[in-house]
Amino acid sequence: MDEPAAAGPAGNGPDELTVSVIIPSYNRREQLLRTLSPLVRDPGAHEIVVVNDGGTDGSLEAVRALAA
């Protein structure tokens, strides 16, 4: 019996592997930046989602600056 082919996200061919990284954050600016730095330098196609839970340590501004 043939198994069905795996379906990926719409628009992605078999050579276009995508990875989504979800990072929760609350007042951990320095740890967050250490985590994000290698991810943003990775040339692979990926999506990074940072969930800032209302922290007051400047994480939001730091992430915005890194994304710019």
KEPANU-860626 format. One record per atom (N, C-alpha, C): residue number from 1; residue in three letters; chain; atom name; x, y negated, z. Coordinates in steps of 0.1 Angstrom, whole numbers, plus 2048, in hexadecimal, padded with zeros to 3 digits. Example, Ala and Ser with C-alpha at 12.3 -4.5 7.8 and 13.67 -1.06 7.14 Angstrom:
BEGIN
nr->1 rest->ALA kette->A atom->N X->884 Y->839 Z->84E
nr->1 rest->ALA kette->A atom->CA X->87B Y->82D Z->84E
nr->1 rest->ALA kette->A atom->C X->884 Y->821 Z->84E
nr->2 rest->SER kette->A atom->N X->880 Y->816 Z->847
nr->2 rest->SER kette->A atom->CA X->889 Y->80B Z->847
nr->2 rest->SER kette->A atom->C X->881 Y->800 Z->84F
//
This chain:
BEGIN
nr->1 rest->MET kette->A atom->N X->808 Y->80C Z->800
nr->1 rest->MET kette->A atom->CA X->800 Y->800 Z->800
nr->1 rest->MET kette->A atom->C X->809 Y->7F4 Z->800
nr->2 rest->ASP kette->A atom->N X->806 Y->7EA Z->7F7
nr->2 rest->ASP kette->A atom->CA X->80E Y->7DE Z->7F6
nr->2 rest->ASP kette->A atom->C X->80A Y->7D5 Z->801
nr->3 rest->GLU kette->A atom->N X->814 Y->7CE Z->808
nr->3 rest->GLU kette->A atom->CA X->811 Y->7C4 Z->812
nr->3 rest->GLU kette->A atom->C X->810 Y->7B7 Z->80B
nr->4 rest->PRO kette->A atom->N X->807 Y->7AE Z->810
nr->4 rest->PRO kette->A atom->CA X->806 Y->7A1 Z->80A
nr->4 rest->PRO kette->A atom->C X->812 Y->799 Z->80C
nr->5 rest->ALA kette->A atom->N X->815 Y->790 Z->803
nr->5 rest->ALA kette->A atom->CA X->821 Y->787 Z->804
nr->5 rest->ALA kette->A atom->C X->81E Y->77D Z->80F
nr->6 rest->ALA kette->A atom->N X->829 Y->779 Z->816
nr->6 rest->ALA kette->A atom->CA X->827 Y->76F Z->821
nr->6 rest->ALA kette->A atom->C X->824 Y->762 Z->81A
nr->7 rest->ALA kette->A atom->N X->81B Y->75A Z->820
nr->7 rest->ALA kette->A atom->CA X->818 Y->74D Z->81B
nr->7 rest->ALA kette->A atom->C X->81F Y->743 Z->823
nr->8 rest->GLY kette->A atom->N X->825 Y->739 Z->81D
nr->8 rest->GLY kette->A atom->CA X->82C Y->72E Z->824
nr->8 rest->GLY kette->A atom->C X->823 Y->722 Z->823
nr->9 rest->PRO kette->A atom->N X->828 Y->717 Z->829
nr->9 rest->PRO kette->A atom->CA X->821 Y->70A Z->828
nr->9 rest->PRO kette->A atom->C X->81F Y->706 Z->819
nr->10 rest->ALA kette->A atom->N X->814 Y->6FF Z->817
nr->10 rest->ALA kette->A atom->CA X->811 Y->6FB Z->809
nr->10 rest->ALA kette->A atom->C X->81C Y->6F3 Z->803
nr->11 rest->GLY kette->A atom->N X->820 Y->6F6 Z->7F7
nr->11 rest->GLY kette->A atom->CA X->82A Y->6EE Z->7F0
nr->11 rest->GLY kette->A atom->C X->838 Y->6F3 Z->7F2
nr->12 rest->ASN kette->A atom->N X->83A Y->6FD Z->7FA
nr->12 rest->ASN kette->A atom->CA X->847 Y->702 Z->7FD
nr->12 rest->ASN kette->A atom->C X->849 Y->70F Z->7F6
nr->13 rest->GLY kette->A atom->N X->853 Y->710 Z->7ED
nr->13 rest->GLY kette->A atom->CA X->857 Y->71C Z->7E6
nr->13 rest->GLY kette->A atom->C X->85F Y->725 Z->7EF
nr->14 rest->PRO kette->A atom->N X->863 Y->731 Z->7EB
nr->14 rest->PRO kette->A atom->CA X->86A Y->73A Z->7F3
nr->14 rest->PRO kette->A atom->C X->878 Y->735 Z->7F6
nr->15 rest->ASP kette->A atom->N X->87E Y->72B Z->7EF
nr->15 rest->ASP kette->A atom->CA X->88B Y->726 Z->7F2
nr->15 rest->ASP kette->A atom->C X->88B Y->71A Z->7FA
nr->16 rest->GLU kette->A atom->N X->87F Y->715 Z->7FF
nr->16 rest->GLU kette->A atom->CA X->87D Y->709 Z->807
nr->16 rest->GLU kette->A atom->C X->879 Y->70D Z->815
nr->17 rest->LEU kette->A atom->N X->882 Y->712 Z->81D
nr->17 rest->LEU kette->A atom->CA X->87F Y->715 Z->82B
nr->17 rest->LEU kette->A atom->C X->87E Y->708 Z->832
nr->18 rest->THR kette->A atom->N X->873 Y->707 Z->83A
nr->18 rest->THR kette->A atom->CA X->871 Y->6FB Z->842
nr->18 rest->THR kette->A atom->C X->870 Y->6FF Z->851
nr->19 rest->VAL kette->A atom->N X->875 Y->6F7 Z->859
nr->19 rest->VAL kette->A atom->CA X->874 Y->6FA Z->868
nr->19 rest->VAL kette->A atom->C X->86E Y->6EE Z->86F
nr->20 rest->SER kette->A atom->N X->865 Y->6F0 Z->877
nr->20 rest->SER kette->A atom->CA X->860 Y->6E5 Z->880
nr->20 rest->SER kette->A atom->C X->865 Y->6E7 Z->88E
nr->21 rest->VAL kette->A atom->N X->86B Y->6DC Z->894
nr->21 rest->VAL kette->A atom->CA X->870 Y->6DC Z->8A1
nr->21 rest->VAL kette->A atom->C X->867 Y->6D3 Z->8A9
nr->22 rest->ILE kette->A atom->N X->862 Y->6D8 Z->8B4
nr->22 rest->ILE kette->A atom->CA X->859 Y->6CF Z->8BD
nr->22 rest->ILE kette->A atom->C X->861 Y->6CE Z->8CA
nr->23 rest->ILE kette->A atom->N X->863 Y->6C2 Z->8CE
nr->23 rest->ILE kette->A atom->CA X->86B Y->6BF Z->8DA
nr->23 rest->ILE kette->A atom->C X->863 Y->6B7 Z->8E4
nr->24 rest->PRO kette->A atom->N X->85F Y->6BC Z->8EF
nr->24 rest->PRO kette->A atom->CA X->858 Y->6B4 Z->8FA
nr->24 rest->PRO kette->A atom->C X->863 Y->6AC Z->901
nr->25 rest->SER kette->A atom->N X->85F Y->6A0 Z->905
nr->25 rest->SER kette->A atom->CA X->869 Y->698 Z->90C
nr->25 rest->SER kette->A atom->C X->862 Y->68F Z->917
nr->26 rest->TYR kette->A atom->N X->868 Y->68E Z->922
nr->26 rest->TYR kette->A atom->CA X->863 Y->685 Z->92D
nr->26 rest->TYR kette->A atom->C X->86F Y->681 Z->935
nr->27 rest->ASN kette->A atom->N X->873 Y->674 Z->933
nr->27 rest->ASN kette->A atom->CA X->87F Y->66E Z->93A
nr->27 rest->ASN kette->A atom->C X->88B Y->677 Z->939
nr->28 rest->ARG kette->A atom->N X->88F Y->67C Z->92D
nr->28 rest->ARG kette->A atom->CA X->89B Y->683 Z->92B
nr->28 rest->ARG kette->A atom->C X->8A2 Y->67E Z->91F
nr->29 rest->ARG kette->A atom->N X->8A4 Y->671 Z->91E
nr->29 rest->ARG kette->A atom->CA X->8A9 Y->66B Z->912
nr->29 rest->ARG kette->A atom->C X->8B6 Y->671 Z->90E
nr->30 rest->GLU kette->A atom->N X->8C0 Y->672 Z->916
nr->30 rest->GLU kette->A atom->CA X->8CD Y->677 Z->912
nr->30 rest->GLU kette->A atom->C X->8CD Y->685 Z->90D
nr->31 rest->GLN kette->A atom->N X->8C5 Y->68E Z->914
nr->31 rest->GLN kette->A atom->CA X->8C4 Y->69C Z->910
nr->31 rest->GLN kette->A atom->C X->8BC Y->69C Z->902
nr->32 rest->LEU kette->A atom->N X->8B3 Y->694 Z->901
nr->32 rest->LEU kette->A atom->CA X->8AB Y->693 Z->8F4
nr->32 rest->LEU kette->A atom->C X->8B4 Y->68F Z->8E9
nr->33 rest->LEU kette->A atom->N X->8BD Y->685 Z->8EB
nr->33 rest->LEU kette->A atom->CA X->8C6 Y->681 Z->8E0
nr->33 rest->LEU kette->A atom->C X->8D0 Y->68C Z->8DD
nr->34 rest->ARG kette->A atom->N X->8D5 Y->693 Z->8E7
nr->34 rest->ARG kette->A atom->CA X->8DE Y->69E Z->8E4
nr->34 rest->ARG kette->A atom->C X->8D8 Y->6A9 Z->8DC
nr->35 rest->THR kette->A atom->N X->8CB Y->6AB Z->8DF
nr->35 rest->THR kette->A atom->CA X->8C3 Y->6B5 Z->8D7
nr->35 rest->THR kette->A atom->C X->8C1 Y->6B1 Z->8C9
nr->36 rest->LEU kette->A atom->N X->8BD Y->6A4 Z->8C7
nr->36 rest->LEU kette->A atom->CA X->8B9 Y->69F Z->8BA
nr->36 rest->LEU kette->A atom->C X->8C5 Y->69D Z->8B1
nr->37 rest->SER kette->A atom->N X->8D0 Y->699 Z->8B6
nr->37 rest->SER kette->A atom->CA X->8DC Y->695 Z->8AD
nr->37 rest->SER kette->A atom->C X->8DF Y->6A0 Z->8A3
nr->38 rest->PRO kette->A atom->N X->8E1 Y->6AD Z->8A7
nr->38 rest->PRO kette->A atom->CA X->8E4 Y->6B7 Z->89D
nr->38 rest->PRO kette->A atom->C X->8D8 Y->6BA Z->894
nr->39 rest->LEU kette->A atom->N X->8CC Y->6B8 Z->899
nr->39 rest->LEU kette->A atom->CA X->8C1 Y->6BB Z->890
nr->39 rest->LEU kette->A atom->C X->8BF Y->6B1 Z->885
nr->40 rest->VAL kette->A atom->N X->8C1 Y->6A4 Z->888
nr->40 rest->VAL kette->A atom->CA X->8C0 Y->69A Z->87D
nr->40 rest->VAL kette->A atom->C X->8CB Y->69B Z->873
nr->41 rest->ARG kette->A atom->N X->8D7 Y->6A1 Z->877
nr->41 rest->ARG kette->A atom->CA X->8E2 Y->6A2 Z->86E
nr->41 rest->ARG kette->A atom->C X->8E0 Y->6AF Z->865
nr->42 rest->ASP kette->A atom->N X->8D7 Y->6B8 Z->868
nr->42 rest->ASP kette->A atom->CA X->8D5 Y->6C4 Z->861
nr->42 rest->ASP kette->A atom->C X->8D0 Y->6C1 Z->853
nr->43 rest->PRO kette->A atom->N X->8D6 Y->6C5 Z->848
nr->43 rest->PRO kette->A atom->CA X->8D1 Y->6C2 Z->83B
nr->43 rest->PRO kette->A atom->C X->8C5 Y->6CA Z->837
nr->44 rest->GLY kette->A atom->N X->8C2 Y->6D4 Z->83E
nr->44 rest->GLY kette->A atom->CA X->8B6 Y->6DD Z->83B
nr->44 rest->GLY kette->A atom->C X->8A9 Y->6D5 Z->83C
nr->45 rest->ALA kette->A atom->N X->89F Y->6DA Z->835
nr->45 rest->ALA kette->A atom->CA X->892 Y->6D3 Z->836
nr->45 rest->ALA kette->A atom->C X->88C Y->6D7 Z->843
nr->46 rest->HIS kette->A atom->N X->888 Y->6CD Z->84B
nr->46 rest->HIS kette->A atom->CA X->882 Y->6D0 Z->858
nr->46 rest->HIS kette->A atom->C X->87A Y->6C4 Z->85D
nr->47 rest->GLU kette->A atom->N X->872 Y->6C6 Z->866
nr->47 rest->GLU kette->A atom->CA X->869 Y->6BC Z->86C
nr->47 rest->GLU kette->A atom->C X->86D Y->6BC Z->87B
nr->48 rest->ILE kette->A atom->N X->86F Y->6B0 Z->881
nr->48 rest->ILE kette->A atom->CA X->871 Y->6AF Z->88F
nr->48 rest->ILE kette->A atom->C X->866 Y->6A7 Z->895
nr->49 rest->VAL kette->A atom->N X->860 Y->6AD Z->8A0
nr->49 rest->VAL kette->A atom->CA X->855 Y->6A6 Z->8A7
nr->49 rest->VAL kette->A atom->C X->859 Y->6A4 Z->8B5
nr->50 rest->VAL kette->A atom->N X->85A Y->698 Z->8BA
nr->50 rest->VAL kette->A atom->CA X->85D Y->695 Z->8C8
nr->50 rest->VAL kette->A atom->C X->851 Y->691 Z->8CF
nr->51 rest->VAL kette->A atom->N X->84D Y->698 Z->8D9
nr->51 rest->VAL kette->A atom->CA X->841 Y->694 Z->8E1
nr->51 rest->VAL kette->A atom->C X->846 Y->68D Z->8ED
nr->52 rest->ASN kette->A atom->N X->844 Y->67F Z->8ED
nr->52 rest->ASN kette->A atom->CA X->849 Y->677 Z->8F8
nr->52 rest->ASN kette->A atom->C X->83D Y->676 Z->902
nr->53 rest->ASP kette->A atom->N X->83E Y->67B Z->90D
nr->53 rest->ASP kette->A atom->CA X->833 Y->67C Z->917
nr->53 rest->ASP kette->A atom->C X->832 Y->66F Z->920
nr->54 rest->GLY kette->A atom->N X->834 Y->664 Z->91A
nr->54 rest->GLY kette->A atom->CA X->833 Y->657 Z->921
nr->54 rest->GLY kette->A atom->C X->83F Y->654 Z->92A
nr->55 rest->GLY kette->A atom->N X->84A Y->659 Z->927
nr->55 rest->GLY kette->A atom->CA X->856 Y->656 Z->92F
nr->55 rest->GLY kette->A atom->C X->85A Y->648 Z->92E
nr->56 rest->THR kette->A atom->N X->862 Y->643 Z->938
nr->56 rest->THR kette->A atom->CA X->866 Y->635 Z->939
nr->56 rest->THR kette->A atom->C X->875 Y->633 Z->937
nr->57 rest->ASP kette->A atom->N X->87C Y->63D Z->932
nr->57 rest->ASP kette->A atom->CA X->88B Y->63C Z->932
nr->57 rest->ASP kette->A atom->C X->890 Y->638 Z->924
nr->58 rest->GLY kette->A atom->N X->888 Y->633 Z->91B
nr->58 rest->GLY kette->A atom->CA X->88C Y->62E Z->90E
nr->58 rest->GLY kette->A atom->C X->88D Y->639 Z->904
nr->59 rest->SER kette->A atom->N X->888 Y->645 Z->906
nr->59 rest->SER kette->A atom->CA X->889 Y->650 Z->8FD
nr->59 rest->SER kette->A atom->C X->882 Y->64D Z->8F0
nr->60 rest->LEU kette->A atom->N X->876 Y->646 Z->8F0
nr->60 rest->LEU kette->A atom->CA X->86F Y->643 Z->8E4
nr->60 rest->LEU kette->A atom->C X->877 Y->63A Z->8DB
nr->61 rest->GLU kette->A atom->N X->87D Y->62F Z->8E1
nr->61 rest->GLU kette->A atom->CA X->885 Y->626 Z->8D9
nr->61 rest->GLU kette->A atom->C X->891 Y->62D Z->8D3
nr->62 rest->ALA kette->A atom->N X->897 Y->636 Z->8DB
nr->62 rest->ALA kette->A atom->CA X->8A3 Y->63D Z->8D6
nr->62 rest->ALA kette->A atom->C X->8A0 Y->646 Z->8CB
nr->63 rest->VAL kette->A atom->N X->895 Y->64D Z->8CB
nr->63 rest->VAL kette->A atom->CA X->890 Y->656 Z->8C0
nr->63 rest->VAL kette->A atom->C X->88D Y->64E Z->8B4
nr->64 rest->ARG kette->A atom->N X->886 Y->642 Z->8B6
nr->64 rest->ARG kette->A atom->CA X->883 Y->63A Z->8AA
nr->64 rest->ARG kette->A atom->C X->890 Y->635 Z->8A4
nr->65 rest->ALA kette->A atom->N X->89A Y->631 Z->8AB
nr->65 rest->ALA kette->A atom->CA X->8A7 Y->62C Z->8A6
nr->65 rest->ALA kette->A atom->C X->8AE Y->637 Z->89E
nr->66 rest->LEU kette->A atom->N X->8AD Y->643 Z->8A4
nr->66 rest->LEU kette->A atom->CA X->8B4 Y->64F Z->89D
nr->66 rest->LEU kette->A atom->C X->8AD Y->652 Z->890
nr->67 rest->ALA kette->A atom->N X->8A0 Y->651 Z->890
nr->67 rest->ALA kette->A atom->CA X->898 Y->654 Z->884
nr->67 rest->ALA kette->A atom->C X->89A Y->64A Z->879
nr->68 rest->ALA kette->A atom->N X->89E Y->63E Z->87C
nr->68 rest->ALA kette->A atom->CA X->89F Y->633 Z->872
nr->68 rest->ALA kette->A atom->C X->8AA Y->635 Z->869
//
